[in-house]
Structure formats: C-alpha cells, structure tokens
Amino acid sequence: MHNAPAVTYPVGRSHLAGAFLLGAWLAGAAAMGMWTAESAGPDWRHAAGWAMLAVVGFAALQQWRSSISGDLAWDGSAWRWQQQAGTVAVHLDLQRVMLLRWEGESAGYWLCLERNTAAAQWNALRRAVYSRAIPDALQGPEPAAKT
C-alpha cells in the first residue's frame, strides 16, 4: 500500500468562517430587530439584548481576526503543525472547504482550510488527510522490555 505524498498547506484566516460568523450575527440582529419592532415599546430588556449582540459581534470579530496561521505538513508518515507532531481528524469535508481538528501533544486547534488558499496542493492535502499515518511515527521509540 502506498502512502499519500508529502504536502505542506498554508493555514490562515478563513473567509468562509468569517462569512459564517457575519451571517450568524446578522440573523441575531434581525431577530432583535423583529422583537423590538413587535414589542409594545423598548425597555431595558431590549437595551440589554442590543448590548449583548454588540458584545458578541465584537468578540466574534476579534476571534476571527486573531485566527491562527502557519503550515500544516504531512511528510508521508506523520502530521506536523509548526514543527510539532500530532494527528488530524476531518470533521467536515465540502470538497472545496475542510474543517479539521489538529491534536498535538500540548494543544488542539480547529483549522478551516479552503481550496483557494493553495489550489495546487489541495488534492494532495485531501489525499493526505484520508491516508493512515504510520503508527511508529507517532509513538516514537518503544520502551525497553522488562526482564
């Protein structure tokens, strides 16, 4: 059986994730607008709702702007993120967009990868995420046997 070829894929701020967050915020704003319009009159609950919507929108924008970036690499036997070995699991595959979960020794990250970031490496990346890693590459040297 052949392993997928080595590939390095750049990871950065996802425009699709940003559009999703904006859409969710706009849906919340529309719901707040309808609630305010249908109520007898604005009161403290409406003000609190609008304030919360503003806080959540600001927090989502800051989170999106501070998205992690770096290179996700498959060397033919194991995954690496910023030179740290780990595993990758596919949670959503929409052919042109993939949502991956990276699990390393010290941290885990959600990665939203888009085809248009590096179209030339996209097919190699897709082959790599669905190939099996060689178990020895992830576990390191075996402990000495007890006698």
FENDA-V113448 format. One record per pair of residues at least 12 apart in sequence whose C-alpha atoms are under 8 Angstrom apart, sorted by the first residue. I is the first residue (numbers start at 1). GAP is how many residues later the second one is. If there is no record, write none. Layout:
I/GAP ; I/GAP
//
This chain:
3/73 ; 3/74 ; 3/125 ; 3/128 ; 3/129 ; 4/72 ; 4/120 ; 4/123 ; 4/124 ; 4/127 ; 5/69 ; 5/70 ; 5/71 ; 5/119 ; 5/123 ; 6/67 ; 6/68 ; 6/69 ; 6/70 ; 6/118 ; 6/122 ; 7/66 ; 7/67 ; 7/68 ; 7/114 ; 7/117 ; 7/118 ; 7/121 ; 8/63 ; 8/64 ; 8/65 ; 8/66 ; 8/113 ; 8/117 ; 9/62 ; 9/63 ; 9/64 ; 9/109 ; 9/112 ; 9/113 ; 9/116 ; 10/59 ; 10/60 ; 10/61 ; 10/62 ; 10/107 ; 10/108 ; 11/57 ; 11/58 ; 11/59 ; 11/60 ; 11/61 ; 11/100 ; 11/101 ; 11/102 ; 11/106 ; 12/55 ; 12/56 ; 12/57 ; 12/58 ; 12/101 ; 13/51 ; 13/52 ; 13/53 ; 13/54 ; 13/55 ; 13/56 ; 14/98 ; 14/99 ; 14/100 ; 17/47 ; 17/95 ; 18/46 ; 21/39 ; 25/28 ; 25/32 ; 28/25 ; 29/24 ; 32/14 ; 32/17 ; 32/18 ; 70/12 ; 74/54 ; 76/52 ; 76/57 ; 77/56 ; 77/57 ; 77/60 ; 78/55 ; 78/56 ; 78/59 ; 78/60 ; 79/54 ; 84/20 ; 84/21 ; 85/19 ; 85/20 ; 85/53 ; 86/16 ; 86/17 ; 86/18 ; 86/19 ; 86/52 ; 87/15 ; 87/16 ; 87/17 ; 88/12 ; 88/13 ; 88/14 ; 88/15 ; 88/41 ; 89/12 ; 89/13 ; 89/40 ; 90/39 ; 96/18 ; 96/19 ; 96/20 ; 97/15 ; 97/16 ; 97/17 ; 97/18 ; 98/14 ; 98/15 ; 98/16 ; 99/12 ; 99/13 ; 99/14 ; 100/12 ; 100/13
//
